[in-house]
């Protein structure tokens, strides 16, 4: 399966955030409170389950003004 540039970029961004959160959780393991570990686990799960919407390109011929994709 291949993704458009937009979707590939979003997937890459989400992966970077997940890696950073998981690294923070590893660094804090044993040093932080149980509550802090649960907060990081919740943040990881929230980011992991994010929907990545796909935006189909709009035909500029039918749109007035500026289009940002």
ZIGIFEN-V679070 format. One record per residue. RES is the residue in three letters. PSI is psi in whole degrees, -180 to 180 (NA if undefined). Layout:
RES | PSI
RES | PSI
This chain:
UNK | 136
UNK | 156
UNK | 151
UNK | 168
UNK | -40
UNK | -51
UNK | -39
UNK | -42
UNK | -43
UNK | -40
UNK | -40
UNK | -45
UNK | -45
UNK | -41
UNK | -40
UNK | -43
UNK | -45
UNK | -43
UNK | -42
UNK | -42
UNK | -41
UNK | -37
UNK | -41
UNK | -41
UNK | -41
UNK | -42
UNK | -35
UNK | -12
UNK | 125
UNK | -19
UNK | -30
UNK | 166
UNK | 163
UNK | -36
UNK | -41
UNK | -41
UNK | -38
UNK | -37
UNK | -45
UNK | -42
UNK | -40
UNK | -41
UNK | -42
UNK | -46
UNK | -40
UNK | -44
UNK | -40
UNK | -34
UNK | 4
UNK | 138
UNK | 139
UNK | 99
UNK | 148
UNK | 127
UNK | 116
UNK | 140
UNK | 140
UNK | 136
UNK | 114
UNK | -22
UNK | -28
UNK | 4
UNK | 130
UNK | 141
UNK | -163
UNK | 138
UNK | 127
UNK | 124
UNK | NA
